[in-house]
Every structure is written in C-alpha cells, then in structure tokens.
Amino acid sequence: CVGLSIWIVLFYFTMLFDFDYKIDVPLSEVGEKDKYLDEIISDDIYERMFSGKQISFLNKTRCGNGGTTGFINYALNNDKGCLVLVPNRSICISKEEYYKDNDEVCCVYGGCKSFNRDARIVIATYDKFDSLLKELSQGGFCGNDIFSDRFWGGRTIIIDEYHKLIDECSFRDVCSDVPLLIKETDSSVILMSATMHEGFISFIRDLVPDKKIGTYTVVYNDGWKRCIQIYSIPKRKVLCDILKKIKDSLK
C-alpha cells in the first residue's frame, strides 16, 4: 500500500511537471492500437536529442510503446551510433533476437562470450557497464579519457528506464557509475522512462550546470482515464474475471 501510494504521488506529480517540449499524440479512433514512439516522434526531435553535448529526459508516459526500438532504428537509418544501457537481461535478449540479422547491432549481457567493438549500436545491461568499459578501454584510453567523444566514437548514450538508477542504487554499484558517465562524457545523453523522476532531473542539473538539459513528454489526447479501481475479491475465480476484464479493455 505504501509503495502504491508513493507511485500515485509520483504519477500525479509527473502531470504537474513543466516540460520543455511536449509531443502531442493525435486523437486515436476507438479500438485503434496505440502508436509506437517512432511513429510519434518527428525526425526533428530525434535529431535535437542526438545532437551536440546536451542531455535529454524523455517521459514516455506509457510503458512498452517502442521507445528503445525507435531510438535504435533512428540511429541505424541516419548513420548514427549509440550505446543503449538497459536495466535487465531480458530486454537485451529481445533486442538481440529482433536485430539478429543486423551486424551493426551488438548486445552485451550476462553470459555473452564476445563483443563486437566496431558495432555502431551497442545495447548493454546496467550490470555489464563496467565490463563494457574494460573492453572498450583496450583501445589505449585511460582515466577520464574513457568518457570522451573520441573514445565512444561519437555514440549517443541512451539510458532506458533511468528511474531504476534511483530505485536500485542500494544494491547496484553501477547506479553511481552512470551519473559519472553523464557528467564526463562529451556525447549527447538521452534518459528515458515512463515514470519520470523530477528529483533525478534536478540532481543532473546540479551535476552538470554547464550542459544544456531538455525535458520532453509524450501527451496522449485520447481521453485515457488515469484512475485507480478498487475491487473486493472474495474468491480466486473473481480475480481471474477481473484480470480478463482489464486485459480485454480498450483502456
């Protein structure tokens, strides 16, 4: 209950946060499938996020709407490189399967025995970040040089589900390494989540006062109700019925 209450507060706080850029989603027809982010975000906005040394926060609003895939496809289609850090192994495996016929994409996660350093798109779990640095550092770089644009080869750094850097900092050492990367790198950085964390944005603003930071949010205009429904569940069968009703609901 406490966790749920905190989530509710954060969710509604997100609605009050003032974003630099709003990405409006056209009103959808009843029964129409939600659009993926690569169908919503214009090339101009993608280019703005990928350019220069700026830091961009993207509030996806909804989970599973193709945010990571959209950024990867944009990079592939526009001859750009990126390093994508994701929170868990399953995301890496799914991307590896999705891009299995593309030599430009390399996935790094627990159990991997090889790593293509020449791949333009590198997708790695948070926990493999240290190993990734060691592998890339074989190019002769040392110290803070490993965060330079020359070291990353101009790759844009994309951090998926960045709220987990806060949620899991008590047991994942990499959660403190990634902010160092954000502070020292010359590359552009994109942090993406469906649960925007205003406190972390403020932390990054203080950490790198000399860098431009932009915030983006996706605004769905389909009248989707943001509410919580409470049910009393006397029997397991009733729970199954409720779950089926939620699964089949257009909302």
DRENVEXMAR-988819 format. One record per atom (N, C-alpha, C): residue in one letter; x, y, z. Coordinates in pm, whole numbers, padded with zeros to 5 digits, always signed. Layout:
// DRENVEXMAR-988819
AXYZ ...
// end
This chain:
// DRENVEXMAR-988819
C+00083-00120+00000 C+00000+00000+00000 C+00087+00126+00000 V+00194+00122+00081 V+00282+00237+00087 V+00347+00260-00050 G+00396+00149-00111 G+00459+00160-00243 G+00363+00214-00347 L+00237+00165-00341 L+00136+00212-00435 L+00108+00360-00415 S+00102+00403-00288 S+00076+00545-00259 S+00186+00633-00314 I+00312+00589-00298 I+00425+00665-00349 I+00417+00676-00500 W+00380+00563-00566 W+00369+00563-00711 W+00262+00661-00757 I+00149+00664-00685 I+00039+00755-00721 I+00086+00899-00710 V+00157+00931-00601 V+00207+01068-00583 V+00301+01106-00695 L+00395+01015-00730 L+00490+01043-00837 L+00420+01059-00971 F+00316+00975-00993 F+00244+00980-01120 F+00176+01114-01139 Y+00106+01160-01035 Y+00036+01287-01048 Y+00132+01405-01045 F+00247+01389-00977 F+00349+01493-00980 F+00403+01510-01122 T+00413+01395-01193 T+00457+01399-01333 T+00365+01487-01415 M+00234+01479-01387 M+00138+01557-01463 M+00156+01708-01439 L+00216+01744-01323 L+00232+01885-01289 L+00366+01942-01334 F+00458+01855-01371 F+00593+01898-01407 F+00591+01975-01539 D+00665+02082-01545 D+00669+02166-01664 D+00779+02119-01758 F+00743+02063-01872 F+00840+02011-01967 F+00876+02117-02071 D+00999+02105-02124 D+01043+02199-02226 D+00971+02174-02359 Y+00948+02046-02389 Y+00885+02010-02516 Y+00775+01908-02492 K+00662+01929-02555 K+00551+01833-02546 K+00528+01771-02683 I+00520+01639-02686 I+00499+01565-02810 I+00354+01518-02811 D+00270+01585-02886 D+00128+01555-02889 D+00099+01434-02977 V+00019+01343-02922 V-00024+01225-02997 V-00165+01250-03049 P-00188+01238-03179 P-00321+01264-03234 P-00428+01176-03169 L-00549+01228-03163 L-00661+01154-03107 L-00681+01025-03184 S-00686+00913-03114 S-00700+00784-03181 S-00846+00742-03187 E-00877+00662-03287 E-01013+00609-03301 E-01036+00500-03197 V-01162+00478-03162 V-01196+00374-03065 V-01150+00238-03118 G-01077+00166-03036 G-01028+00035-03076 G-00898+00037-03153 E-00849+00157-03188 E-00723+00168-03262 E-00606+00140-03169 K-00507+00070-03221 K-00389+00036-03142 K-00306+00162-03116 D-00252+00172-02994 D-00166+00286-02961 D-00048+00292-03057 K-00008+00413-03092 K+00106+00431-03181 K+00235+00414-03102 Y+00338+00360-03171 Y+00469+00348-03110 Y+00542+00482-03119 L+00641+00499-03033 L+00708+00629-03027 L+00774+00668-03158 D+00826+00570-03234 D+00890+00608-03360 D+00789+00656-03464 E+00660+00634-03438 E+00555+00688-03525 E+00512+00828-03477 I+00547+00861-03354 I+00502+00985-03292 I+00610+01093-03295 I+00733+01052-03261 I+00843+01149-03251 I+00893+01184-03391 S+00901+01311-03421 S+00946+01356-03552 S+01098+01345-03563 D+01146+01342-03688 D+01290+01338-03711 D+01359+01460-03651 D+01290+01573-03650 D+01349+01695-03593 D+01376+01678-03444 I+01282+01615-03372 I+01300+01594-03228 I+01409+01491-03204 Y+01409+01382-03281 Y+01517+01283-03269 Y+01652+01351-03291 E+01662+01432-03395 E+01789+01497-03428 E+01833+01590-03316 R+01737+01661-03256 R+01770+01751-03146 R+01828+01672-03028 M+01771+01557-02999 M+01821+01476-02887 M+01957+01416-02916 F+01981+01381-03042 F+02107+01316-03078 F+02222+01415-03098 S+02192+01544-03109 S+02294+01642-03146 S+02366+01702-03027 G+02490+01740-03050 G+02566+01817-02951 G+02597+01740-02824 K+02618+01816-02717 K+02654+01756-02589 K+02540+01768-02488 Q+02418+01786-02537 Q+02306+01808-02446 Q+02256+01679-02382 I+02180+01697-02275 I+02117+01586-02205 I+01966+01600-02219 S+01900+01493-02260 S+01755+01495-02282 S+01687+01392-02194 F+01581+01435-02126 F+01496+01343-02049 F+01365+01326-02125 L+01327+01201-02152 L+01202+01173-02223 L+01106+01098-02132 N+00991+01160-02103 N+00884+01095-02029 N+00793+01025-02130 K+00805+00892-02139 K+00728+00817-02239 K+00579+00814-02207 T+00543+00833-02082 T+00406+00829-02031 T+00352+00687-02021 R+00374+00607-02124 R+00325+00469-02122 R+00439+00371-02144 C+00429+00255-02081 C+00531+00152-02097 C+00508+00075-02227 G+00615+00014-02277 G+00604-00075-02391 G+00559-00010-02520 N+00591+00119-02538 N+00548+00185-02662 N+00664+00207-02760 G+00763+00120-02753 G+00868+00117-02855 G+00970+00228-02847 G+00995+00282-02728 G+01089+00392-02715 G+01231+00352-02753 T+01280+00243-02696 T+01417+00199-02724 T+01434+00163-02871 T+01339+00089-02924 T+01346+00048-03065 T+01344+00170-03157 G+01263+00271-03122 G+01256+00392-03203 G+01390+00462-03212 F+01461+00476-03100 F+01591+00541-03100 F+01694+00460-03178 I+01691+00327-03160 I+01786+00242-03232 I+01762+00251-03383 N+01636+00243-03424 N+01604+00250-03567 N+01642+00385-03626 Y+01621+00492-03549 Y+01661+00625-03598 Y+01812+00629-03621 A+01889+00574-03524 A+02035+00572-03537 A+02077+00491-03659 L+02015+00374-03679 L+02050+00289-03792 L+02018+00356-03926 N+01903+00422-03931 N+01858+00483-04056 N+01928+00614-04090 N+01999+00671-03991 N+02062+00801-04013 N+02213+00798-03988 D+02270+00678-03998 D+02414+00661-03989 D+02472+00720-03860 K+02404+00694-03749 K+02450+00740-03618 K+02479+00619-03530 G+02560+00642-03428 G+02590+00535-03335 G+02531+00564-03198 C+02504+00460-03121 C+02456+00482-02985 C+02492+00364-02894 L+02507+00395-02768 L+02522+00297-02661 L+02393+00300-02582 V+02322+00189-02576 V+02194+00181-02505 V+02213+00098-02379 L+02192+00159-02263 L+02200+00088-02136 L+02059+00054-02090 V+02034-00074-02064 V+01901-00120-02023 V+01912-00189-01888 P+01803-00194-01810 P+01812-00244-01673 P+01824-00396-01658 N+01777-00473-01756 N+01780-00617-01736 N+01814-00695-01863 R+01851-00820-01840 R+01898-00910-01945 R+01791-00940-02049 S+01665-00951-02004 S+01557-00990-02096 S+01540-00888-02209 I+01560-00759-02179 I+01550-00656-02283 I+01659-00676-02387 C+01782-00703-02341 C+01894-00728-02432 C+01865-00847-02523 I+01815-00954-02464 I+01789-01076-02542 I+01681-01051-02647 S+01578-00975-02609 S+01471-00947-02705 S+01523-00861-02821 K+01611-00763-02791 K+01668-00679-02896 K+01765-00760-02983 E+01836-00852-02921 E+01929-00936-02996 E+01853-01021-03097 E+01739-01073-03057 E+01656-01152-03148 E+01598-01063-03258 Y+01554-00943-03220 Y+01491-00851-03315 Y+01590-00808-03423 Y+01716-00785-03384 Y+01817-00735-03478 Y+01920-00843-03514 K+01880-00968-03508 K+01976-01078-03526 K+02043-01079-03664 D+01979-01019-03763 D+02037-01018-03898 D+02113-00889-03928 N+02132-00805-03827 N+02199-00677-03848 N+02332-00675-03774 D+02442-00674-03848 D+02576-00676-03787 D+02612-00544-03720 E+02531-00439-03742 E+02559-00309-03681 E+02515-00304-03535 V+02441-00407-03490 V+02387-00408-03354 V+02454-00518-03274 C+02505-00483-03157 C+02570-00579-03068 C+02506-00570-02930 C+02471-00685-02872 C+02409-00688-02739 C+02507-00749-02637 V+02517-00686-02521 V+02611-00730-02418 V+02534-00752-02288 Y+02534-00875-02238 Y+02463-00908-02114 Y+02529-01028-02050 G+02487-01063-01931 G+02546-01175-01860 G+02541-01303-01941 G+02655-01369-01959 G+02659-01492-02037 G+02716-01473-02176 C+02727-01348-02221 C+02786-01321-02354 C+02935-01353-02352 K+02984-01415-02457 K+03125-01450-02464 K+03203-01364-02562 S+03133-01283-02639 S+03202-01199-02736 S+03134-01063-02745 F+03210-00967-02797 F+03158-00831-02807 F+03220-00764-02928 N+03136-00718-03019 N+03184-00651-03140 N+03205-00503-03111 R+03330-00463-03090 R+03361-00324-03055 R+03335-00228-03171 D+03324-00282-03292 D+03304-00197-03409 D+03157-00174-03442 A+03067-00239-03370 A+02924-00221-03396 A+02882-00077-03365 R+02799-00019-03451 R+02755+00119-03428 R+02658+00126-03312 I+02577+00022-03296 I+02476+00021-03190 I+02513-00086-03088 V+02544-00045-02966 V+02577-00138-02859 V+02468-00130-02753 I+02404-00243-02724 I+02298-00250-02623 I+02351-00335-02508 A+02355-00278-02388 A+02414-00349-02274 A+02330-00330-02149 T+02333-00429-02061 T+02265-00416-01932 T+02346-00323-01841 Y+02278-00262-01746 Y+02348-00179-01648 Y+02467-00254-01588 D+02443-00381-01552 D+02543-00458-01479 D+02665-00494-01563 K+02654-00484-01694 K+02769-00512-01781 K+02844-00384-01818 F+02804-00272-01759 F+02865-00144-01792 F+03015-00144-01762 D+03055-00195-01645 D+03197-00199-01610 D+03276-00285-01708 S+03219-00401-01742 S+03286-00491-01837 S+03297-00424-01974 L+03194-00349-02009 L+03194-00278-02136 L+03308-00176-02139 L+03326-00103-02030 L+03433-00004-02023 L+03570-00071-02037 K+03587-00185-01970 K+03715-00256-01978 K+03743-00302-02120 E+03638-00352-02185 E+03654-00400-02323 E+03690-00285-02417 L+03617-00175-02405 L+03642-00061-02492 L+03776+00006-02460 S+03818-00003-02333 S+03941+00065-02292 S+04066-00001-02349 Q+04051-00115-02415 Q+04166-00180-02476 Q+04221-00098-02593 G+04146+00006-02631 G+04194+00094-02737 G+04304+00187-02691 G+04347+00178-02564 G+04458+00257-02516 G+04417+00379-02437 F+04291+00393-02407 F+04245+00507-02329 F+04257+00477-02180 C+04266+00581-02100 C+04275+00561-01956 C+04212+00679-01883 G+04184+00662-01756 G+04127+00769-01675 G+03996+00820-01733 N+03975+00951-01723 N+03852+01010-01773 N+03844+01015-01925 D+03955+00974-01993 D+03951+00968-02139 D+03845+00869-02187 I+03813+00772-02103 I+03715+00671-02147 I+03577+00732-02165 F+03555+00853-02111 F+03425+00917-02126 F+03422+01017-02242 S+03534+01029-02313 S+03542+01130-02417 S+03468+01087-02543 D+03435+01187-02624 D+03367+01161-02750 D+03456+01075-02840 R+03585+01095-02832 R+03678+01019-02915 R+03674+00871-02877 F+03658+00844-02749 F+03654+00705-02701 F+03525+00636-02744 W+03413+00706-02728 W+03284+00645-02762 W+03259+00647-02912 G+03347+00713-02988 G+03328+00717-03131 G+03207+00799-03171 G+03169+00895-03087 G+03055+00979-03119 G+02921+00916-03092 R+02918+00803-03024 R+02790+00737-02995 R+02706+00820-02898 T+02578+00832-02928 T+02484+00890-02832 T+02457+00786-02724 I+02449+00829-02600 I+02426+00737-02489 I+02279+00743-02449 I+02211+00630-02455 I+02069+00621-02422 I+02054+00533-02299 I+01993+00589-02194 I+01973+00514-02069 I+01824+00486-02054 D+01789+00359-02070 D+01648+00319-02066 D+01605+00292-01922 E+01481+00328-01890 E+01425+00307-01755 E+01517+00368-01648 Y+01554+00494-01669 Y+01654+00556-01581 Y+01608+00567-01436 H+01475+00556-01411 H+01427+00564-01273 H+01484+00451-01188 K+01527+00343-01254 K+01585+00231-01179 K+01721+00266-01120 L+01785+00370-01174 L+01911+00416-01114 L+01887+00467-00972 I+01766+00518-00947 I+01729+00565-00814 I+01673+00450-00731 D+01583+00374-00790 D+01514+00266-00718 D+01611+00158-00670 E+01717+00133-00748 E+01804+00018-00720 E+01946+00057-00680 C+01964+00183-00643 C+02100+00230-00612 C+02157+00164-00486 S+02071+00108-00401 S+02121+00049-00276 S+02192-00085-00298 F+02167-00150-00414 F+02230-00280-00434 F+02296-00296-00571 R+02298-00190-00653 R+02367-00199-00783 R+02470-00087-00790 D+02597-00124-00783 D+02705-00025-00783 D+02704+00062-00908 V+02659+00004-01020 V+02662+00078-01146 V+02574+00203-01141 C+02480+00208-01048 C+02391+00324-01038 C+02466+00452-01005 S+02585+00439-00947 S+02667+00557-00921 S+02766+00581-01034 D+02797+00476-01112 D+02890+00492-01225 D+02824+00565-01342 V+02695+00540-01363 V+02627+00601-01477 V+02620+00754-01465 P+02588+00810-01347 P+02594+00956-01335 P+02732+01013-01366 L+02838+00938-01334 L+02973+00982-01368 L+02990+00988-01519 L+02933+00888-01588 L+02936+00888-01733 L+02863+01011-01787 I+02746+01041-01730 I+02668+01157-01774 I+02748+01285-01751 K+02821+01291-01641 K+02898+01412-01607 K+03017+01433-01699 E+03086+01324-01732 E+03214+01337-01801 E+03207+01325-01953 T+03105+01261-02006 T+03105+01234-02149 T+03085+01360-02232 D+03143+01359-02352 D+03123+01466-02447 D+03005+01436-02541 S+02954+01313-02534 S+02845+01272-02622 S+02711+01321-02567 S+02610+01325-02654 S+02475+01356-02607 S+02422+01237-02529 V+02335+01266-02431 V+02280+01162-02344 V+02128+01174-02344 I+02060+01060-02358 I+01914+01056-02354 I+01871+00962-02241 L+01791+01012-02147 L+01740+00930-02038 L+01590+00916-02056 M+01543+00791-02055 M+01405+00764-02091 M+01335+00680-01984 S+01208+00714-01956 S+01130+00637-01858 S+00983+00672-01875 A+00897+00580-01832 A+00753+00608-01830 A+00713+00663-01693 T+00807+00662-01598 T+00782+00717-01465 T+00888+00823-01436 M+00866+00940-01489 M+00961+01049-01478 M+00996+01080-01332 H+01123+01109-01306 H+01171+01135-01171 H+01229+01276-01165 E+01149+01371-01118 E+01190+01511-01118 E+01313+01535-01031 G+01323+01459-00921 G+01438+01474-00832 G+01568+01440-00901 F+01567+01337-00986 F+01688+01298-01057 F+01725+01402-01162 I+01623+01461-01225 I+01649+01567-01323 I+01718+01685-01254 S+01669+01721-01135 S+01731+01830-01059 S+01874+01796-01021 F+01896+01669-00984 F+02030+01622-00948 F+02126+01638-01066 I+02080+01599-01186 I+02165+01610-01305 I+02190+01756-01340 R+02090+01841-01323 R+02109+01985-01350 R+02219+02041-01261 D+02222+02001-01135 D+02326+02047-01042 D+02462+01984-01074 L+02458+01860-01125 L+02582+01788-01154 L+02654+01846-01275 V+02577+01888-01375 V+02638+01942-01497 V+02574+02076-01533 P+02601+02181-01454 P+02537+02312-01478 P+02576+02375-01612 D+02686+02326-01672 D+02733+02386-01798 D+02672+02320-01921 K+02595+02213-01902 K+02537+02143-02016 K+02389+02177-02033 K+02345+02179-02157 K+02204+02206-02185 K+02121+02081-02155 I+02014+02098-02076 I+01927+01986-02041 I+01786+02016-02090 G+01730+01925-02169 G+01595+01941-02221 G+01504+01830-02171 T+01379+01864-02141 T+01283+01764-02096 T+01169+01753-02197 Y+01132+01631-02228 Y+01028+01603-02327 Y+00922+01513-02264 T+00797+01531-02301 T+00692+01441-02255 T+00597+01410-02370 V+00549+01287-02371 V+00452+01243-02471 V+00312+01263-02412 V+00228+01336-02483 V+00093+01367-02435 V-00010+01297-02522 Y-00077+01199-02465 Y-00182+01128-02537 Y-00313+01204-02524 N-00379+01227-02636 N-00503+01304-02637 N-00625+01217-02666 D-00622+01093-02617 D-00730+01001-02649 D-00830+00984-02535 G-00823+01071-02435 G-00920+01064-02326 G-00898+00946-02233 W-00777+00887-02237 W-00747+00773-02150 W-00759+00815-02004 K-00840+00743-01927 K-00866+00778-01788 K-00752+00731-01698 R-00697+00823-01621 R-00594+00787-01524 R-00661+00772-01388 C-00697+00653-01354 C-00768+00632-01227 C-00733+00496-01170 I-00766+00478-01046 I-00745+00351-00978 I-00881+00293-00942 Q-00905+00167-00976 Q-01028+00099-00940 Q-00997-00002-00831 I-01078-00002-00727 I-01056-00093-00613 I-01165-00199-00612 Y-01125-00324-00606 Y-01220-00435-00605 Y-01206-00514-00476 S-01315-00568-00429 S-01313-00665-00320 S-01315-00803-00384 I-01218-00887-00349 I-01205-01016-00417 I-01226-01130-00318 P-01347-01186-00311 P-01372-01293-00216 P-01317-01428-00260 K-01307-01450-00391 K-01263-01579-00441 K-01163-01560-00555 R-01082-01665-00577 R-00981-01657-00682 R-01045-01640-00819 K-01158-01707-00842 K-01223-01700-00972 K-01262-01555-01005 V-01303-01481-00903 V-01340-01342-00925 V-01218-01263-00973 L-01102-01289-00914 L-00979-01222-00956 L-00950-01251-01103 C-00966-01377-01143 C-00944-01413-01283 C-01038-01336-01375 D-01162-01322-01333 D-01260-01248-01413 D-01219-01102-01427 I-01172-01044-01317 I-01130-00904-01320 I-01009-00885-01410 L-00913-00977-01401 L-00794-00966-01485 L-00830-00979-01632 K-00925-01067-01663 K-00968-01083-01802 K-01036-00953-01850 K-01117-00895-01762 K-01187-00772-01798 K-01085-00660-01826 I-00981-00651-01744 I-00877-00549-01764 I-00802-00577-01895 K-00769-00702-01918 K-00695-00740-02040 K-00773-00704-02166 D-00903-00726-02163 D-00986-00702-02282 D-01031-00558-02298 S-01004-00475-02196 S-01050-00336-02200 S-00969-00253-02300 L-01036-00165-02373 L-00967-00076-02466 L-00880+00024-02392 K-00910+00050-02264 K-00834+00146-02185 K-00723+00080-02107 
// end
